[in-house]
Amino acid sequence: METDLASWFAANLKTLAALRQQIHSHPELSFHESNTADVLINFFKNLQNPPKIVSGLGGTGFLAIFDFNTPENRSPKTVVFRSELDAVAVTEKNEFEHKSQNHGVAHKCGHDGHMAMVAGLGLMLSDFYKLSSGKVILLFQPAEETGEGAQKMMDSFDEDTLKLLKSPDTSIFALHNVPGFPEGSVVLPRGASFASASKGMHIKLKGACCHASQPHLGRSPALAMCNIIQGLLAIPSLHIPYDQKAIVTICGARAGEKAFGVSAGDAEVMATLRSTTNVGLDIVQRQAVSLVNGIASTYGLHASFGWEDPFAATINDMESVQLVQRIASECEFPIHWMDEAFPWSEDFGVFLLSMKGAMFGIGMGEAHEPLHGESYDFNDDMIQSGMTMFSNIMLQALTTTGHA
């Protein structure tokens, strides 16, 4: 089997790298990934044994369903592998042939590589693996970067699909490429939390402007804005337990306009609230709202709030983590254990709120350009590493009575 699999990779990796590079050349932002979805759906439709396609989920999302059950041989086991469809709003600085053709948009988070891996698993299921029962679902979600796509997909599933996905016989897995780690290493957290919960907070303060020579006649939000910034930054150390992690990042602030004859009458503060747990994020959010309302009241201001890019924490099922660990060891991939969750967020956490499964990392190289960097490009040599992990997880998840 190992020799046959090596031959399969030798024959197909160039095709998958070409697919990855085609997608890289035509990136699309969240909820606008229609061309990307069409490219992948056509890829699946042209397979030797094509899967059932269910499209239009949460916008541009879709499922590719490989059902190996027969009337004579049925299994309740289902394993799901997720990939993202969207790119980010970054202008690419690379000059290689497959560089982005959409100015200001580029695949700088490696979702093009994730798509190639999951699509490659579909190619494997079509012409290499001959499974006798069970289901494999390849899930392609929109809008991972904004933290909205996973929930939109969950909301669009029919009752039967939701029942299948939430079944104890179903597992879901995903990976993320991680620059800064050795090529082909598998990155796992020691605990359950893989990536952090986060939410964008947009605070608007409304007072009253007046002539700059008579500030006492208005209600300037300038001091309140400064106090709010200081208070927000202090919330994690004052309100989050030691065994949890949280951070508040000030992303922008503004009071009034560039008009030197006018004392400001309005202001806004933008901040990202972040914690390794959903509970921690809830604490930070409640304290932030209370802080802002209190300061606004003191200065006679009206405060309003907007919330953007909400991400649940990615909390792995530990039994699924053990399965990933075992597969990595069997495949002789080095394992890098993290003592803490990644500080960034991942929309995969929404699926794990109601499904068992796990997310893990694949190292892109210790000197690789960081995620969202202008010169980042996915390392095509890692397509085989990710697919090897996914395919072995699939085989064990479908054939064992439990993960442990």
C-alpha positions as MATLAB code, in Angstrom:
seq = 'METDLASWFAANLKTLAALRQQIHSHPELSFHESNTADVLINFFKNLQNPPKIVSGLGGTGFLAIFDFNTPENRSPKTVVFRSELDAVAVTEKNEFEHKSQNHGVAHKCGHDGHMAMVAGLGLMLSDFYKLSSGKVILLFQPAEETGEGAQKMMDSFDEDTLKLLKSPDTSIFALHNVPGFPEGSVVLPRGASFASASKGMHIKLKGACCHASQPHLGRSPALAMCNIIQGLLAIPSLHIPYDQKAIVTICGARAGEKAFGVSAGDAEVMATLRSTTNVGLDIVQRQAVSLVNGIASTYGLHASFGWEDPFAATINDMESVQLVQRIASECEFPIHWMDEAFPWSEDFGVFLLSMKGAMFGIGMGEAHEPLHGESYDFNDDMIQSGMTMFSNIMLQALTTTGHA';
ca = [
       0.000    0.000    0.000;
       2.823    2.447    0.901;
       4.547    1.826   -2.442;
       1.281    2.264   -4.306;
       0.536    5.473   -2.392;
       3.978    6.866   -3.175;
       3.353    6.144   -6.855;
      -0.036    7.836   -6.635;
       1.525   10.990   -5.183;
       4.264   10.946   -7.819;
       1.587   10.845  -10.526;
      -0.788   13.451   -9.064;
       1.070   16.056   -7.024;
       1.806   18.254  -10.055;
      -1.909   18.320  -10.880;
      -2.775   19.367   -7.333;
      -0.043   22.010   -7.232;
      -1.369   23.375  -10.537;
      -4.884   23.504   -9.052;
      -3.526   25.346   -6.030;
      -1.707   27.857   -8.200;
      -4.766   28.394  -10.418;
      -6.822   29.228   -7.328;
      -4.010   31.438   -6.012;
      -4.083   33.484   -9.224;
      -7.777   34.311   -8.839;
      -8.425   35.025   -5.148;
     -11.796   36.170   -3.873;
     -12.858   37.827   -0.632;
     -15.306   36.434    1.918;
     -18.785   35.602    0.548;
     -17.595   36.384   -2.998;
     -15.848   33.055   -3.667;
     -18.139   31.996   -6.529;
     -15.388   31.433   -9.104;
     -13.266   29.544   -6.564;
     -16.196   27.277   -5.703;
     -16.926   26.686   -9.411;
     -13.309   25.670  -10.082;
     -13.431   23.103   -7.295;
     -16.890   21.788   -8.152;
     -15.805   21.265  -11.763;
     -12.706   19.481  -10.476;
     -14.912   17.052   -8.536;
     -17.400   16.572  -11.377;
     -14.580   15.479  -13.675;
     -13.297   12.777  -11.343;
     -13.443    9.126  -12.337;
     -16.011    8.492   -9.580;
     -17.444   11.927   -8.791;
     -19.046   12.700   -5.423;
     -22.494   14.121   -4.804;
     -22.257   17.923   -4.724;
     -24.493   20.031   -2.485;
     -23.825   23.690   -3.268;
     -25.115   27.130   -2.304;
     -24.530   26.536    1.408;
     -24.051   29.713    3.414;
     -23.498   31.524    0.134;
     -20.726   29.920   -1.906;
     -20.024   26.954    0.380;
     -20.552   23.370   -0.724;
     -20.182   19.726    0.238;
     -18.620   16.938   -1.816;
     -20.091   13.711   -0.423;
     -18.502   10.316   -1.031;
     -20.960    7.667    0.154;
     -19.484    4.148    0.226;
     -22.447    2.503    1.931;
     -24.381   -0.189    0.092;
     -27.583   -2.032    1.013;
     -25.441   -5.029    1.908;
     -22.745   -3.196    3.833;
     -23.561   -0.046    5.752;
     -21.682    1.877    8.440;
     -22.851    4.863   10.505;
     -19.307    6.265   10.437;
     -18.789    9.620    8.699;
     -15.649   11.745    8.603;
     -15.633   15.362    7.439;
     -12.665   17.422    6.249;
     -13.019   21.193    6.035;
     -11.302   23.748    3.819;
     -11.784   27.487    3.453;
     -12.549   29.266    0.169;
     -11.695   32.914    0.817;
      -8.622   35.099    0.454;
      -7.583   38.284    2.277;
      -7.397   41.961    1.366;
      -3.629   42.166    0.869;
      -1.736   43.336   -2.223;
       0.657   40.604   -3.327;
       4.307   41.553   -3.800;
       5.384   38.287   -5.454;
       6.217   38.235   -9.164;
       5.931   34.528   -9.938;
       3.709   33.268  -12.735;
       0.766   32.362  -10.501;
       0.656   35.695   -8.642;
      -2.740   37.212   -7.850;
      -4.592   38.725  -10.785;
      -7.069   40.515   -8.493;
      -5.422   43.691   -7.241;
      -5.643   44.126   -3.492;
      -6.757   40.531   -2.897;
      -4.469   37.552   -2.361;
      -4.273   34.087   -0.802;
      -2.011   35.089    2.074;
      -3.445   32.694    4.638;
      -2.787   29.555    2.591;
      -6.409   28.650    1.994;
      -5.447   27.822   -1.599;
      -3.146   25.113   -0.217;
      -5.851   23.811    2.115;
      -8.219   23.570   -0.859;
      -5.649   21.604   -2.864;
      -5.194   19.146    0.019;
      -8.907   18.522    0.526;
      -9.585   18.371   -3.224;
      -6.661   15.941   -3.487;
      -8.310   13.739   -0.882;
     -11.347   13.659   -3.151;
      -9.132   12.581   -6.053;
      -7.735    9.811   -3.850;
     -11.233    8.655   -2.946;
     -12.172    8.600   -6.616;
      -9.324    6.544   -8.023;
      -7.175    5.079   -5.235;
      -8.982    4.112   -2.050;
     -11.676    1.431   -2.340;
     -13.681    1.844    0.848;
     -16.351   -0.720    1.649;
     -18.649    1.456    3.789;
     -19.020    4.797    5.526;
     -19.135    8.383    4.260;
     -16.475   10.997    3.628;
     -17.643   14.601    3.332;
     -15.382   17.330    2.005;
     -16.699   20.656    3.308;
     -15.680   23.938    1.677;
     -16.767   26.971    3.669;
     -16.967   30.625    2.662;
     -15.891   33.620    4.746;
     -13.495   32.045    7.217;
     -11.537   35.284    7.434;
     -14.509   37.234    8.820;
     -15.641   34.516   11.229;
     -19.062   34.287    9.591;
     -18.952   31.446    7.059;
     -19.096   28.412    9.335;
     -22.256   29.573   11.103;
     -23.845   30.535    7.776;
     -23.209   26.991    6.556;
     -24.574   25.419    9.733;
     -27.709   27.563    9.393;
     -28.186   26.444    5.767;
     -27.986   22.676    6.356;
     -31.239   20.748    6.189;
     -32.414   18.708    9.159;
     -31.012   15.400    7.892;
     -27.570   16.891    7.232;
     -27.440   18.496   10.671;
     -28.441   15.220   12.283;
     -25.651   13.426   10.408;
     -23.020   16.031   11.254;
     -23.923   16.123   14.948;
     -24.039   12.331   15.242;
     -21.545   10.738   17.681;
     -20.468    8.586   14.710;
     -19.290   11.676   12.801;
     -15.935   13.428   13.212;
     -14.641   16.613   11.588;
     -11.015   17.582   10.988;
      -9.134   20.531    9.552;
      -5.587   21.792    9.432;
      -3.902   25.132    9.083;
      -0.489   25.767    7.617;
       1.822   27.388   10.166;
       4.969   29.237    9.074;
       7.731   29.291   11.652;
       7.586   25.549   12.308;
       9.729   22.880   10.587;
       8.440   21.666    7.214;
       6.026   18.774    7.592;
       5.858   18.943   11.372;
       2.460   18.425   12.988;
       1.563   21.177   15.443;
      -0.762   20.289   18.312;
      -1.809   21.973   21.562;
      -1.198   20.174   24.853;
      -4.680   21.205   25.914;
      -7.966   21.349   24.049;
      -7.736   24.951   22.803;
      -6.065   25.274   19.385;
      -6.963   28.872   18.425;
      -8.446   31.805   20.297;
     -11.891   33.356   20.430;
     -12.028   36.964   19.275;
     -14.371   39.771   18.327;
     -13.964   43.232   16.813;
     -15.419   46.050   18.955;
     -16.354   49.393   17.378;
     -17.137   52.057   19.970;
     -18.794   55.313   18.980;
     -18.955   58.267   21.383;
     -21.327   61.170   20.766;
     -21.016   64.492   22.571;
     -21.405   68.013   21.234;
     -18.937   70.040   19.204;
     -18.323   73.736   19.666;
     -15.798   76.445   18.799;
     -12.270   75.446   19.748;
     -11.884   78.695   21.698;
     -14.830   77.770   23.952;
     -14.529   74.005   24.678;
     -16.534   74.450   27.885;
     -19.637   75.028   25.755;
     -19.428   71.570   24.168;
     -19.014   67.989   25.317;
     -15.738   66.746   23.868;
     -15.149   62.968   23.895;
     -11.352   63.354   23.723;
     -10.568   62.609   27.386;
     -13.163   59.845   27.482;
     -11.571   58.241   24.426;
      -8.156   58.263   26.106;
      -9.566   56.820   29.344;
     -11.409   54.115   27.405;
      -8.226   53.072   25.608;
      -6.322   52.800   28.889;
      -9.167   50.942   30.564;
      -9.616   48.446   27.735;
      -5.932   47.543   27.787;
      -6.121   46.832   31.529;
      -9.116   44.459   31.381;
      -7.187   41.187   30.841;
      -4.906   41.693   33.846;
      -7.759   42.815   36.098;
     -10.538   40.392   35.181;
      -9.185   37.221   33.516;
      -8.121   34.252   35.696;
      -4.462   33.238   35.576;
      -5.224   29.895   33.904;
      -6.780   31.690   30.930;
      -5.274   34.127   28.468;
      -6.764   37.294   27.043;
      -5.595   40.390   25.210;
      -7.165   43.626   24.011;
      -5.595   45.277   20.974;
      -6.404   48.866   20.029;
      -6.756   48.878   16.240;
      -7.695   52.511   15.731;
      -8.992   55.672   17.393;
     -10.269   59.031   16.192;
     -11.755   62.168   17.762;
     -13.338   64.892   15.639;
     -11.928   65.992   12.307;
      -8.933   67.970   11.043;
     -10.600   71.301   11.758;
      -8.554   73.455   14.143;
     -11.422   75.759   14.928;
     -13.717   73.005   16.187;
     -13.649   71.116   19.470;
     -14.502   67.479   18.744;
     -18.046   66.309   19.291;
     -17.664   62.652   18.377;
     -15.054   59.923   18.623;
     -14.592   56.260   17.918;
     -12.331   53.486   19.155;
     -11.753   50.155   17.394;
     -10.396   47.240   19.371;
     -10.047   43.489   19.049;
     -10.985   41.463   22.122;
      -9.337   38.060   22.330;
      -9.154   35.062   24.689;
      -8.128   31.422   24.522;
     -11.625   30.431   25.704;
     -15.167   31.457   24.848;
     -15.835   32.135   28.537;
     -12.814   34.424   28.705;
     -13.996   36.382   25.672;
     -17.444   36.802   27.249;
     -15.815   38.233   30.396;
     -13.691   40.669   28.387;
     -16.692   41.791   26.341;
     -18.912   42.383   29.383;
     -16.188   44.339   31.174;
     -15.452   46.390   28.056;
     -19.088   47.410   27.621;
     -19.399   48.280   31.320;
     -16.195   50.328   31.210;
     -17.238   52.307   28.141;
     -20.734   53.033   29.436;
     -19.350   54.187   32.772;
     -16.787   56.541   31.245;
     -19.280   57.867   28.697;
     -21.752   58.654   31.471;
     -19.090   60.485   33.475;
     -18.367   62.794   30.534;
     -22.003   63.240   29.494;
     -21.606   61.260   26.290;
     -23.716   58.689   24.479;
     -21.941   55.407   23.687;
     -22.946   52.883   21.033;
     -21.349   49.611   20.002;
     -20.797   47.639   16.827;
     -19.424   44.104   16.678;
     -17.545   42.542   13.752;
     -15.547   39.421   12.856;
     -16.828   37.177   15.684;
     -14.814   33.971   16.176;
     -15.500   31.160   18.620;
     -12.472   29.531   20.231;
     -11.306   26.398   18.403;
     -11.665   23.802   21.156;
     -10.559   20.334   20.083;
     -12.052   17.058   21.241;
      -9.141   15.412   23.088;
      -9.971   11.944   21.741;
      -9.637   13.372   18.228;
      -6.335   15.016   19.187;
      -5.065   11.616   20.303;
      -6.012   10.205   16.904;
      -4.090   12.985   15.128;
      -1.106   12.400   17.403;
      -1.138    8.677   16.694;
      -1.371    9.220   12.921;
       1.505   11.713   12.996;
       3.661    9.228   14.908;
       2.795    6.353   12.577;
       3.602    8.521    9.541;
       6.856    9.644   11.209;
       5.958   13.334   11.158;
       7.658   15.232   14.001;
       5.151   16.604   16.510;
       5.550   20.102   17.927;
       3.536   20.537   21.128;
       2.210   24.009   21.968;
       1.842   24.987   25.610;
      -0.786   27.575   24.685;
      -3.350   28.047   21.944;
      -2.513   30.172   18.933;
      -3.497   33.801   19.624;
      -5.165   34.124   16.221;
      -8.695   32.891   15.569;
     -10.207   30.270   13.278;
     -13.818   29.912   12.136;
     -13.491   26.123   12.445;
     -14.339   26.616   16.126;
     -18.020   27.023   15.200;
     -18.162   23.463   13.828;
     -16.533   22.130   16.996;
     -19.263   23.680   19.142;
     -21.622   20.906   18.009;
     -19.335   18.298   16.387;
     -16.445   16.252   17.702;
     -13.153   16.676   15.926;
      -9.846   18.503   15.906;
      -7.717   21.035   14.126;
      -3.960   20.758   13.846;
      -1.121   22.606   12.172;
       1.296   21.644    9.406;
       4.660   23.391    9.487;
       5.549   25.414    6.373;
       9.198   25.942    7.293;
      10.951   27.862   10.051;
      11.982   30.703    7.725;
       8.755   30.773    5.711;
       7.046   34.137    5.141;
       4.408   34.696    7.880;
       0.667   34.396    7.318;
      -0.938   37.488    5.749;
       2.500   38.752    4.690;
       2.745   40.484    1.298;
       5.242   37.886    0.010;
       3.620   34.791    1.536;
       2.929   31.825   -0.742;
       1.823   28.348    0.286;
       4.585   25.721    0.258;
       3.433   23.204   -2.386;
       5.755   20.553   -0.944;
       3.397   20.370    2.036;
       0.379   19.254   -0.008;
       1.518   15.650    0.329;
       2.099   16.029    4.085;
      -1.406   17.358    4.701;
      -3.017   14.772    2.457;
      -1.080   11.962    4.141;
      -2.397   13.087    7.529;
      -5.961   13.477    6.246;
      -6.076   10.149    4.415;
      -4.777    8.185    7.402;
      -7.141    9.982    9.770;
      -9.954    9.082    7.380;
      -9.059    5.389    7.282;
      -8.817    5.058   11.053;
     -11.894    7.170   11.791;
     -14.003    5.025    9.447;
     -12.734    1.632   10.584;
     -12.414    1.949   14.365;
     -15.151    1.832   16.983;
     -13.524    4.764   18.747;
     -10.540    7.060   18.345;
      -8.591    5.942   21.404;
];
